[in-house]
Amino acid sequence: MSELECLAYGVGNADEGICLLLRMGPHRILLDCGLNNIAPLFAKKKAAPADVVLCSHAHADHARGLLALRRTFPQLPIYASEVTTQLLPLNWLDQDFQRLPLFCQALPWRTPIEFMDGLTAELFPAGHLPGAAAILLTYQPPVPVGVAARPYTVFYTGDFFLSNSRLVVGLPLEDLRGLKPDVLIVEGSYGSARHPHRRQQENQLAERIYRAIAEQKSVLLPTAPLGLGQELLMLLRSHHLFTGQDITIWVDGAVAAGCDAYLDILPHLPLPVQNFAQHQALFWDERVRPRVRRLTPDLRANLGKSPCIVLTDEAADWQQYYGERPQDWCVLLPQEPHRLTETATGGNPPVVVETYLLAQHCDVAGTTQLIHNLRPQHVILVHGTPTYLTDLANLEELHNRYQLHTPVAGTLVDLPIGETFLQPAPPETSYEGELTELDTVVTITLPNAIAADPRWQTLADTGLIEAHWQGEELVLRGLPQRELLRPGSEVRKRDFAVGARDSTPTLRDVGLPEPGQSGQSEGKGRSTNRWNDWVDAGVPPRPSCFTCRHYRGQRCWNPASPLFEFKVTPDGYCPVFEPTQSAADLDE
């Protein structure tokens, strides 16, 4: 048995949260407790599951099980940064703050603290959220006098972000460069995805909100109560598109409680934010435009009379805000790395729902940059969907240099140090296909195994994709129904249809004809000339929208088709094609 082991109770998939039991020599350290149910921690025995608990930050997926853990084991010590100890109560807003036990003790920054013989912990700011900490654990095993023995080190990032955001300074990478821990436990929320620069993300979001307001629509922003909600408020208050604008920003639910908590930790926020607060209110302000007001029940009836912006809990009932007029609202949801499918909106007519990117975690460039700068021996990847973590582990620059682990819940990872390690072959995540170039179409054929990946359903949602060049590589992106149904949106002239229901996924060109191009008639029916040409030649008509019984007046009228009521080209076809039986059907 080695000196280092890690037992994963929760690795951040779906709603299970993060909870890792690390053993360093004789000591057991519980890293975070984001479990909804803590019973697995003491399923076999009633003793405390660890000697000490360290909480990286106050988000629910890392902290929601701490209160139950404390009540079950009152003597179990729990530690976090000072700011985190102040933000933790926001995870239990349904309980009386005055009766919540002060169960978490504060640790200083960048100061090694010895908990037990030979075991020390040191906190470093991790970015991501005020008070979020990356934790360096060091264990010095006892040795006889005069004998030198190396210590064992583990670095746990929690959730981290290298970039500065509006209310948080990014992780100070220069303080950690060359640390060379034996084990690095790092999050891989976005897998191998790459993001635009943070400022570009902010500008794109601000421009989308500004455009909705200009169209006389109100904007609903459901978000987590802590972190992103406050970032959005600061963005809207300080962005040049909104400063001085006669707009009211309403804040409701737990997001408002999060704003109050940020005011309590103002001395710990970045200096520019503290300077901002000296000249005007950080959040609640009815004097400076745009106004920021708390939404109370008596004011809810005023929503929508003029364009406004509402920030509320991500689990809130949207209809309480837009009532009977969803057409006057636009809902913007954050792109979550674990959200692989589109969110259903319901309603008739449905409210417009779009997504935006304002990342709180590193993309692949930031994650690999941290790993290469720390230069660990073992890397444990957590906090992401299995497919995203596998994509990250399969990067050649990581796979060839480090001993990589992607545990699932319930897995014990043995971490031998200084021993021979044979890196297993990475699982296959690339697919070989064939490309055929004809006169008017390019066809790419891929093996059916690609459809087994859960992300395939997102790509093939509507049967339409967008292709663009990224350097020397061609990147394909699925066009979801939400984007196609957006007011003013049109299918691009050079999109592709995905045969998602075929045994072999195929990409087919279905480009719309240029204005004035022949091939479609604006009338109710269709010309029978092309059908007669096929009949005269004795050749059965090939599948196409033109030969589909649901094609009339340039549009698809098949309710089962993702192109229902859209203009379509006569030369393409979708997975629910139904052939026309006779020439008479063409004029129905």
C-alpha positions, 0 to 999 in steps of 0.5 A, spaced: 500 500 500 502 506 497 502 513 502 497 516 497 490 514 496 484 518 493 477 515 494 472 518 490 465 519 493 463 524 488 467 527 482 462 532 480 458 528 474 451 531 474 448 533 481 453 528 485 457 534 487 465 533 489 467 529 495 474 526 495 477 522 501 485 523 501 489 518 505 496 521 506 500 516 510 496 515 516 491 521 515 485 522 512 483 528 509 476 530 506 476 535 500 469 538 499 463 535 501 458 537 495 454 530 496 446 531 497 446 525 501 452 524 506 450 516 508 456 513 503 461 517 508 459 512 513 455 506 510 460 501 513 461 504 520 459 510 524 466 513 525 467 520 522 469 519 515 476 523 516 480 526 520 479 533 518 475 536 512 477 542 507 472 546 503 475 549 497 469 554 496 462 556 498 458 553 491 453 548 493 456 542 489 462 543 493 459 545 500 452 543 501 453 536 505 457 540 510 452 542 515 449 535 515 456 532 516 457 537 522 451 535 525 452 528 524 459 528 527 460 535 531 467 534 533 470 533 526 474 539 524 472 543 518 476 549 515 476 554 509 478 561 507 475 566 511 471 569 506 468 562 504 466 561 512 462 567 511 458 565 504 457 558 506 450 559 510 447 561 503 447 554 501 441 553 507 437 559 506 431 555 508 434 555 515 434 560 520 441 563 520 441 565 527 441 557 529 446 555 524 452 553 528 459 556 526 462 549 524 467 552 519 474 555 522 477 560 517 485 559 515 489 564 512 492 565 505 499 562 503 501 560 511 502 553 512 498 550 518 499 544 521 493 540 523 496 533 525 503 530 526 507 531 519 501 534 515 500 541 513 495 545 509 496 552 505 491 555 501 492 559 495 487 564 492 483 560 486 479 565 482 472 563 480 469 565 486 471 570 492 474 566 497 475 560 493 482 556 495 486 551 492 489 547 497 497 544 498 497 539 502 504 536 505 505 530 509 512 529 512 513 521 514 516 520 521 523 517 520 529 516 524 534 521 526 539 523 521 535 519 515 533 524 510 526 522 507 522 526 502 515 529 503 509 527 499 505 533 496 498 533 493 495 540 490 487 540 490 485 546 485 477 546 487 474 550 482 479 555 479 480 560 474 486 563 471 483 570 468 481 576 472 473 577 472 469 583 475 469 581 482 475 576 483 482 576 481 484 570 478 489 564 480 496 567 481 500 562 477 506 565 478 506 563 485 505 556 484 510 555 478 515 549 478 511 546 485 512 539 482 507 536 487 506 528 487 499 529 485 495 534 482 487 534 483 484 538 478 477 540 475 476 539 467 469 542 467 470 544 460 474 538 457 478 540 451 473 546 449 477 553 447 473 559 449 474 566 447 477 572 451 474 573 457 472 581 455 470 578 448 465 574 452 462 579 456 462 584 450 458 579 446 453 578 452 452 585 453 451 586 446 445 581 446 442 584 452 442 591 449 439 588 442 433 585 446 432 592 450 432 595 443 427 591 441 423 593 446 423 586 450 425 584 457 431 580 459 430 574 464 437 571 467 436 565 471 443 564 474 446 561 481 445 565 487 452 566 488 458 568 483 455 569 476 449 573 478 453 578 482 458 578 476 452 579 471 450 585 475 457 588 475 458 587 468 451 591 467 453 596 471 459 598 468 459 596 461 459 602 456 452 600 453 448 600 459 451 606 463 446 612 464 441 608 460 434 608 463 433 601 465 431 598 471 435 591 473 431 587 478 434 582 483 430 576 486 430 570 490 437 567 493 441 572 488 439 578 492 441 574 498 448 573 495 448 580 493 447 582 500 453 577 502 458 580 497 457 587 501 459 583 507 465 581 504 467 588 501 474 588 504 476 582 501 474 584 494 479 586 489 481 594 490 478 596 483 471 594 486 472 597 493 474 603 489 467 603 485 464 602 492 466 608 494 463 612 489 456 609 488 453 603 491 455 596 489 449 593 487 442 596 490 442 603 487 436 607 485 440 613 483 445 612 478 442 608 472 441 603 470 438 602 477 438 596 481 432 594 485 430 588 489 424 585 487 419 584 492 412 581 491 408 588 491 413 590 485 412 584 481 406 586 477 410 592 474 414 587 470 414 588 463 410 595 462 417 597 460 423 593 458 427 591 464 432 586 466 431 581 471 436 576 475 433 570 479 434 563 481 436 558 476 430 554 479 425 559 479 418 559 475 419 563 469 412 564 468 411 568 474 415 574 471 413 574 464 406 572 465 401 572 459 406 575 455 412 571 453 413 574 447 415 580 450 421 577 454 428 573 452 431 568 457 438 568 457 441 561 460 449 560 462 452 555 458 453 550 463 459 545 461 454 539 464 448 541 460 449 537 454 441 538 451 437 544 450 432 546 455 425 545 454 421 551 454 414 549 453 408 554 453 404 556 446 407 561 444 414 559 447 418 564 450 425 566 446 430 562 450 438 563 448 444 561 451 451 565 453 458 564 455 461 567 461 465 562 463 467 561 471 472 555 469 478 555 465 478 552 458 483 547 455 488 552 454 488 554 462 487 547 464 493 545 461 497 551 462 496 550 470 498 542 469 505 544 465 507 549 470 506 545 476 509 539 473 506 533 477 507 526 477 499 524 477 494 528 475 486 526 477 481 529 473 474 531 476 468 535 476 466 534 469 462 529 464 465 523 463 466 525 455 469 531 457 474 529 462 476 523 457 477 528 451 482 532 456 485 526 458 486 524 451 490 530 449 497 527 447 501 533 451 498 530 457 498 523 456 505 523 454 507 526 460 503 525 466 500 519 470 492 521 468 486 518 472 479 520 471 475 516 477 468 515 477 464 515 484 466 510 488 473 509 485 479 508 489 485 511 486 492 508 488 497 513 487 504 510 487 510 515 487 517 513 484 514 507 481 514 504 474 507 506 471 505 504 465 500 509 462 494 505 459 492 506 452 487 512 451 480 510 450 478 511 442 474 518 441 476 519 434 472 517 428 475 515 421 470 516 415 470 518 408 470 524 404 466 524 397 467 530 393 462 531 387 460 536 382 455 540 387 455 536 393 461 534 398 459 528 403 462 526 409 460 519 411 462 517 419 461 510 422 455 509 426 459 508 433 459 516 433 452 516 435 453 512 441 456 518 444 451 522 448 453 529 445 451 526 438 443 528 440 445 535 441 449 535 434 443 532 430 438 535 434 435 539 428 439 535 423 442 542 421 449 543 422 454 549 421 461 548 418 467 553 418 474 553 418 479 554 424 486 554 421 487 548 417 481 544 421 474 544 419 469 545 425 462 542 425 457 545 430 450 543 431 444 548 430 439 547 435 432 548 435 432 554 439 437 558 435 433 556 428 426 559 432 430 565 434 426 571 431 429 574 425 434 567 424 434 564 418 438 557 416 444 559 413 445 558 405 451 553 406 448 549 412 448 541 412 443 536 414 445 530 418 442 524 417 441 522 424 437 516 423 441 513 418 445 507 420 451 511 417 451 518 419 452 522 413 452 530 412 449 532 406 449 539 402 442 542 403 444 549 401 438 554 399 438 557 392 440 564 391 434 569 390 431 568 383 434 561 382 430 557 379 428 550 382 422 552 387 415 556 385 412 561 390 405 558 388 401 553 392 403 547 388 409 545 384 411 544 377 410 536 375 415 537 369 421 534 373 417 528 376 415 527 368 422 527 366 423 522 371 417 517 369 419 518 362 426 516 363 424 510 367 428 512 373 425 512 380 425 519 383 431 520 388 429 522 396 428 530 396 424 535 399 421 536 392 419 529 392 416 529 399 409 529 400 409 534 405 413 539 401 408 545 399 410 552 397 417 552 398 416 550 405 416 543 409 409 541 412 411 535 416 410 536 424 415 531 425 420 534 421 425 539 424 424 543 418 417 544 419 414 551 417 421 553 414 423 554 407 427 548 404 431 547 398 428 542 393 434 538 393 435 536 400 431 531 405 431 530 412 430 523 416 423 523 416 422 524 408 416 521 406 415 520 398 410 523 394 406 517 390 404 520 384 405 527 380 398 528 382 400 529 389 405 535 387 399 540 386 395 538 393 
